[in-house]
Amino acid sequence: MTHLLSRRAGGREALLALVAAAALAAAPSPAAAQLRVPHERFTLANGLTVIVHEDRSVPVVTVNTLYRVGSANERPGRTGFAHLFEHIMFMGSQHVANGDFDRFLEAAGADNNAWTSEDYTNYFENGPVSALELMLYLDADRLGFLLPEMTAEKVDIQRGVVQNERRQRVDNQPYGLADENILSHLYPAAHPYNWPVIGSLADLQAASVDDVRDFFRMYYTPNNAILVVAGAVGTAQARTLVERWFGDVPRGPDPAGPQVPAVRLERDAYQTLEDRVQLPRVYNAWHTVRAYADDDAALAVLADVLSGGRYSRFDRRMVYELQNTAEVTAYQESGRWDGKFMVFATARPGHDLNELQRILDEEIRRVAEQGPTEREVQRAINGFEAGFLGNMERVGGKAARLAQYQDAFGEPDGFERDLARYRRVTPADVQRVARQYLVDAHRVVLSVVPQGQPTLAVTPGAQP
């Protein structure tokens, strides 16, 4: 390839021209076929929403259950319940002994997992088609018959597991307390995003068995769940099995959403956290918009322009040119009720946080004043599209998105709608959101410094 190009005028220039042409050509034409994921949807008498997607490309099946409950459904003083249940749900139910959930699935060649966010909890199993009925039976039994087996002993065991998980991932992790600190200053105490998903050690310890049972009764109900069956299975077979195992699970209460107060920072909030770290790090956090809102995609593209790899603004200047940081990251994180834009950078030895903060601000201001290039924006969009389509290669990836789109849009096939919002982003959009949500807005600035060295923190007003 190099030899061939060298025989042409400007070999390297020609190669770069080819790369640029390919990047710009990746943008879909208006006539491009829309992305569609065929599915059938029905609702059981108890309120369970069921979505079936048939994909016989490989003989596997996924069962994905989304419960509309996350840490945002908790309340101050009783946090961590949603994540606690992610663990309790695997501790056995009335007809499935403790340990059998995993053992039965493994014997059938299947696997399972779960995760919790601010807005929902997701459980899933993957395996051969022959394991489908077993998956549905296990999921139905823990939904309908978990309470009789929810003993104080089981709650205490999983309470201890979650508390140890918090110690490992938060309390004893370098920079692990930063997120909790930022949330507490970015959101008022009554806001459902004020606390981390994992909750606090004190709240978990204070929770009684009755507290935990009441939480389950309120949120773990058929009418608060979306069940997706995807893979090498037809709608008729899936419907028969779902009705057989879930049909007699009683409907529960219709839980109200959390109370979400208005969020507005009246001034910049500078905070310092002394931690067991060797290198200081500075975080910046701004309020933005909720998931799927008009500017959500433009903010995600902005984050990629700033810190999406070697050729992004932050990385090029700070990591490779000035070499004052070994790590700099920007991202847009959005949820059901609000979003935040995050930037953080870790100082290398010989450099301080005021220097890093000044350069971060300069690069953000430059995008807000001059805008990004067409190539920067298109590179970001191409990356989002590649990741999006790569996720759709797996039946489990499609199943998870079908559930999420049903929850967000009331329509499972939101693939084209979701991807199209990134494809529509222009350099002018990115320039506008940089100014509106970052330059012209207040923020939380958190300096995480080694213990006993608070003078290493960012000095308010020190950056021009």
C-alpha positions in Angstrom: 0.0 0.0 0.0 2.8 2.4 0.9 4.7 1.5 -2.2 1.7 2.1 -4.5 0.9 5.4 -2.9 4.5 6.6 -3.1 4.4 6.4 -6.9 1.5 8.9 -6.9 1.8 12.6 -6.2 2.0 13.2 -2.4 1.6 9.6 -1.2 0.8 10.5 2.5 -1.5 13.3 1.4 -3.3 11.0 -1.0 -3.8 8.5 1.9 -5.2 11.1 4.2 -7.5 12.3 1.4 -8.8 8.7 1.0 -9.4 8.4 4.8 -11.3 11.8 4.8 -13.4 10.8 1.8 -14.3 7.5 3.4 -15.3 9.3 6.7 -17.5 11.8 5.0 -19.0 9.1 2.7 -20.0 7.2 5.9 -22.8 9.7 6.4 -26.1 8.0 5.3 -27.9 9.5 2.3 -31.5 10.6 2.8 -32.6 7.7 0.7 -30.9 5.1 3.0 -33.1 2.4 4.2 -34.4 2.9 7.7 -33.3 0.6 10.5 -36.1 -1.7 11.6 -36.2 -4.5 14.2 -39.3 -6.6 13.7 -41.1 -7.6 16.8 -44.5 -8.5 18.3 -45.8 -6.8 21.5 -48.6 -7.9 23.8 -49.6 -7.2 27.4 -50.8 -9.9 29.9 -53.9 -9.3 32.0 -51.6 -8.6 35.0 -50.0 -5.7 33.2 -46.7 -7.4 32.1 -45.5 -5.9 28.8 -44.0 -8.6 26.6 -41.9 -8.0 23.4 -40.8 -10.9 21.1 -38.2 -10.5 18.5 -37.5 -13.5 16.2 -33.9 -13.8 15.0 -32.9 -17.3 13.8 -29.4 -16.4 12.6 -28.0 -18.4 15.5 -29.8 -21.0 17.7 -29.7 -18.9 20.8 -32.3 -17.0 22.8 -32.2 -14.1 25.3 -34.7 -13.2 28.0 -34.3 -9.7 29.2 -36.5 -8.2 32.0 -36.4 -4.4 32.7 -38.0 -3.3 36.0 -38.8 0.4 36.2 -37.0 0.9 39.5 -33.6 2.3 40.2 -31.9 4.4 42.9 -34.1 7.3 41.8 -37.0 5.5 43.3 -35.4 5.5 46.8 -35.6 8.2 49.4 -33.0 9.9 51.6 -32.1 7.7 54.5 -33.1 4.5 52.6 -30.8 4.4 49.7 -29.2 1.4 48.0 -32.4 -0.7 47.9 -32.5 -1.1 44.1 -29.0 -2.4 44.0 -29.6 -4.6 47.0 -32.4 -6.3 45.2 -30.2 -7.0 42.2 -28.4 -9.4 44.6 -31.4 -10.7 46.5 -33.2 -11.7 43.3 -30.6 -14.5 42.9 -31.0 -15.9 46.5 -33.8 -18.3 45.7 -37.6 -18.2 45.6 -40.3 -20.4 46.9 -39.8 -23.1 44.3 -36.1 -22.5 43.5 -33.7 -23.2 46.3 -30.8 -20.8 47.1 -28.1 -21.4 44.6 -30.3 -23.3 42.1 -30.9 -20.3 39.9 -27.3 -20.3 38.7 -26.9 -24.0 38.9 -29.9 -24.8 36.7 -28.9 -22.3 34.0 -25.3 -23.4 33.9 -26.4 -27.0 33.5 -28.6 -26.0 30.6 -25.6 -24.1 28.9 -27.0 -20.7 29.8 -25.7 -17.7 31.7 -27.2 -14.7 33.4 -26.5 -11.3 35.0 -28.0 -8.1 36.1 -27.2 -4.4 36.6 -28.8 -1.4 38.3 -28.9 2.3 37.2 -30.6 5.4 38.6 -33.7 4.6 36.5 -34.2 0.9 36.1 -32.8 -2.6 37.0 -32.1 -5.1 34.2 -31.9 -8.9 34.5 -31.0 -11.1 31.6 -30.3 -14.7 30.6 -28.6 -16.0 27.4 -28.5 -19.6 26.2 -29.6 -22.2 23.8 -33.3 -22.3 22.7 -33.7 -25.5 24.7 -33.2 -23.4 27.9 -36.0 -20.8 27.1 -38.7 -22.3 29.3 -36.3 -22.8 32.2 -35.3 -19.1 31.9 -38.9 -18.0 32.0 -39.8 -20.3 34.8 -36.9 -19.0 37.0 -37.8 -15.4 36.3 -41.4 -15.9 36.9 -40.8 -17.7 40.2 -38.7 -14.9 41.7 -41.2 -12.3 40.6 -44.2 -14.1 42.0 -42.8 -16.1 44.9 -39.7 -14.3 46.3 -41.4 -12.8 49.3 -42.0 -16.1 51.2 -38.2 -16.8 51.0 -37.1 -13.2 51.9 -35.8 -13.9 55.3 -33.8 -11.7 57.6 -30.8 -14.0 57.2 -30.9 -13.6 53.4 -31.3 -9.9 53.6 -28.3 -9.7 56.0 -26.1 -11.8 53.8 -26.7 -9.6 50.7 -26.6 -6.5 52.8 -23.1 -7.5 53.7 -22.2 -8.3 50.1 -23.3 -4.9 48.9 -21.5 -3.1 51.8 -18.3 -4.9 50.9 -18.9 -4.1 47.2 -19.2 -0.4 48.2 -16.0 -0.6 50.2 -14.1 -2.2 47.3 -15.5 0.0 44.5 -16.0 3.3 46.3 -14.6 3.8 49.8 -11.3 2.0 49.2 -10.9 2.8 45.4 -8.7 5.7 44.4 -10.9 8.6 43.4 -13.9 6.4 44.3 -15.7 9.0 46.4 -15.6 11.7 43.7 -18.8 10.7 42.1 -20.8 10.8 45.3 -19.3 14.2 46.2 -20.2 15.6 42.8 -23.8 14.4 43.0 -24.3 15.8 46.4 -23.4 19.3 45.2 -24.9 19.1 41.7 -28.3 18.1 42.9 -30.3 19.3 46.0 -30.9 16.8 48.8 -34.4 15.9 47.7 -33.5 15.2 44.1 -33.5 11.5 43.1 -30.0 11.8 41.6 -28.4 13.2 44.7 -27.0 9.9 45.9 -25.1 7.1 44.1 -26.7 3.9 42.9 -24.9 1.7 45.4 -26.3 3.8 48.3 -24.6 4.5 51.6 -23.3 2.0 54.2 -25.4 3.7 56.9 -28.6 3.5 54.9 -28.0 -0.2 54.1 -27.3 -1.0 57.7 -30.4 0.8 58.9 -32.8 -1.0 56.5 -35.1 -3.4 58.1 -36.6 -6.6 56.6 -40.0 -4.9 56.4 -38.4 -1.9 54.5 -36.9 -4.3 52.0 -40.2 -6.3 51.6 -42.2 -3.1 51.1 -39.8 -2.0 48.4 -40.3 -5.3 46.6 -44.0 -5.1 46.8 -44.1 -1.7 45.3 -41.7 -2.1 42.4 -41.2 -5.8 41.6 -44.6 -6.3 39.9 -45.7 -7.5 36.4 -47.2 -4.1 35.6 -43.8 -2.4 36.4 -41.8 -4.7 34.1 -41.0 -5.1 30.5 -40.1 -8.7 29.4 -38.3 -9.3 26.1 -37.8 -12.7 24.5 -35.4 -12.5 21.5 -33.7 -15.0 19.4 -34.6 -18.3 17.6 -38.2 -18.4 18.8 -41.5 -17.5 17.2 -44.1 -15.3 18.8 -46.7 -18.0 19.3 -44.3 -20.3 21.2 -42.9 -17.4 23.3 -46.4 -16.2 24.1 -47.6 -19.6 25.2 -44.6 -20.0 27.6 -44.8 -16.4 29.0 -48.6 -16.8 29.7 -47.9 -20.2 31.3 -45.4 -19.0 33.8 -46.2 -15.3 34.3 -50.0 -15.3 33.8 -50.9 -16.0 37.4 -48.5 -13.6 39.0 -50.8 -10.9 40.5 -50.7 -7.3 39.4 -49.2 -4.9 42.0 -49.7 -1.2 42.7 -48.9 1.4 40.1 -45.9 3.2 41.6 -45.7 6.9 41.3 -42.6 8.4 39.9 -40.2 10.2 42.2 -40.6 13.9 43.0 -38.1 15.8 41.0 -37.4 19.3 42.1 -36.1 21.9 39.7 -32.3 21.9 39.4 -30.2 25.1 39.0 -26.8 26.0 40.1 -26.7 29.7 41.2 -22.9 29.8 41.3 -19.9 27.7 40.6 -19.2 25.2 43.5 -15.6 24.5 44.2 -14.9 21.5 46.4 -11.8 19.7 47.7 -11.6 16.0 48.6 -8.5 14.6 50.3 -8.1 11.0 49.4 -5.5 8.2 49.4 -4.2 9.0 45.9 -0.8 9.8 44.5 -1.8 12.2 41.8 -4.3 15.1 42.0 -7.3 15.0 39.7 -9.8 17.7 38.8 -13.5 17.1 37.9 -15.9 19.5 36.2 -19.7 18.7 36.2 -22.5 20.6 34.6 -26.3 20.1 34.4 -27.4 19.2 30.9 -30.5 17.4 29.6 -32.3 14.1 30.2 -31.9 11.1 27.9 -33.2 11.4 24.4 -33.8 15.1 24.8 -33.1 17.4 21.8 -29.5 18.3 22.8 -28.5 15.0 24.3 -26.9 13.7 21.1 -25.1 17.0 20.4 -23.6 17.0 23.9 -22.4 13.4 23.4 -20.7 14.5 20.1 -19.2 17.4 21.9 -17.7 15.0 24.5 -16.2 13.0 21.6 -14.7 16.1 20.0 -13.1 17.0 23.3 -11.9 13.6 24.4 -12.7 10.9 21.9 -9.2 9.6 21.2 -5.8 10.6 20.1 -7.0 13.3 17.7 -9.5 14.9 20.0 -9.0 18.4 21.5 -8.1 17.4 25.0 -6.0 14.4 24.2 -4.0 16.1 21.4 -3.0 19.1 23.5 -2.8 17.7 27.0 -1.6 14.1 26.6 0.6 14.4 23.5 1.7 18.0 23.2 2.0 19.3 26.7 2.1 15.9 28.4 0.7 17.3 31.6 -1.8 14.5 32.0 -1.9 10.8 31.3 -5.7 10.7 31.5 -8.4 13.1 30.4 -12.0 12.2 29.8 -15.2 13.9 28.8 -18.7 12.4 28.5 -22.4 13.2 28.5 -24.4 11.0 31.0 -28.2 11.3 30.8 -31.0 9.7 32.7 -34.8 9.8 32.8 -34.9 13.0 34.9 -31.7 14.9 34.1 -28.3 14.7 32.6 -24.8 15.9 33.4 -21.7 16.6 31.4 -18.5 15.4 33.0 -14.8 16.3 32.4 -11.9 15.1 34.5 -8.1 15.1 34.1 -5.3 13.7 36.3 -2.1 15.7 36.7 1.2 14.2 35.9 4.1 14.8 38.3 5.4 18.3 37.9 2.1 19.7 36.8 -0.8 21.1 38.9 -4.5 21.3 38.7 -4.7 25.0 38.0 -2.7 24.4 34.8 -5.0 21.5 33.8 -8.1 23.5 34.6 -6.9 26.4 32.5 -6.3 24.3 29.5 -9.6 22.4 29.8 -11.4 25.8 29.9 -9.5 27.1 26.9 -10.4 24.1 24.8 -14.0 24.2 25.8 -14.2 27.9 25.1 -12.5 27.4 21.7 -15.2 25.0 20.6 -17.9 27.4 21.9 -16.4 30.4 20.1 -15.2 28.8 16.8 -17.1 25.5 16.6 -15.7 22.1 15.7 -14.7 21.1 12.2 -17.0 19.0 10.0 -14.5 16.2 10.1 -14.4 16.2 13.9 -18.2 15.9 14.1 -18.4 13.3 11.4 -15.7 11.2 13.1 -17.7 11.3 16.3 -21.0 10.3 14.5 -19.2 7.5 12.7 -18.0 6.2 16.0 -21.4 6.3 17.6 -22.9 4.5 14.6 -20.3 1.8 14.5 -20.8 1.1 18.2 -24.6 1.2 17.8 -24.6 -1.3 14.9 -22.0 -3.5 16.6 -24.3 -3.8 19.6 -27.1 -4.9 17.3 -25.1 -7.8 16.1 -25.9 -9.6 19.3 -29.4 -10.7 20.0 -28.9 -9.7 23.7 -28.0 -6.2 22.6 -31.2 -5.9 20.6 -33.2 -7.3 23.5 -31.9 -4.8 25.9 -32.6 -1.9 23.6 -36.1 -3.1 22.8 -36.9 -2.9 26.5 -35.2 0.5 26.9 -37.0 2.0 23.9 -40.4 0.6 25.2 -39.7 2.3 28.5 -38.5 5.6 27.0 -40.7 6.0 23.9 -43.6 3.6 24.5 -42.5 1.8 21.3 -39.9 -1.0 21.2 -38.5 -0.3 17.7 -36.7 2.9 18.5 -33.5 2.0 16.8 -33.8 4.3 13.8 -35.1 7.1 16.0 -32.2 6.8 18.4 -29.5 6.6 15.7 -31.0 9.4 13.6 -30.6 11.9 16.4 -26.8 11.5 16.2 -26.8 11.6 12.4 -28.5 15.0 12.5 -25.9 16.7 14.7 -24.1 19.5 12.9 -21.0 21.6 13.9 -23.3 24.5 14.7 -25.2 22.3 17.2 -22.0 21.3 18.9 -20.8 24.9 19.1 -24.2 26.0 20.6 -24.4 23.3 23.3 -20.7 24.0 24.3 -21.7 27.6 25.0 -25.2 27.0 26.4 -24.5 24.1 28.8 -20.8 24.7 29.6 -19.4 28.1 29.0 -22.5 30.1 30.0 -23.5 27.8 32.9 -22.4 27.2 36.4 -20.6 24.0 37.4 -19.2 21.9 40.2 -15.4 21.8 40.3 -14.0 19.0 42.5 -10.3 18.7 43.2 -9.2 15.2 44.5 -5.8 15.6 46.2 -3.5 13.5 48.3 -4.3 13.5 51.9 -2.7 16.4 53.8 -2.2 18.4 50.6 -5.3 20.6 50.2 -3.2 23.4 48.6 -3.0 21.3 45.4 -6.7 22.0 44.7 -7.9 24.3 42.0 -7.9 27.9 43.1 -11.3 29.6 42.3 -10.7 32.4 39.9 -7.1 31.4 39.1 -7.9 30.4 35.5 -8.5 33.2 33.0 
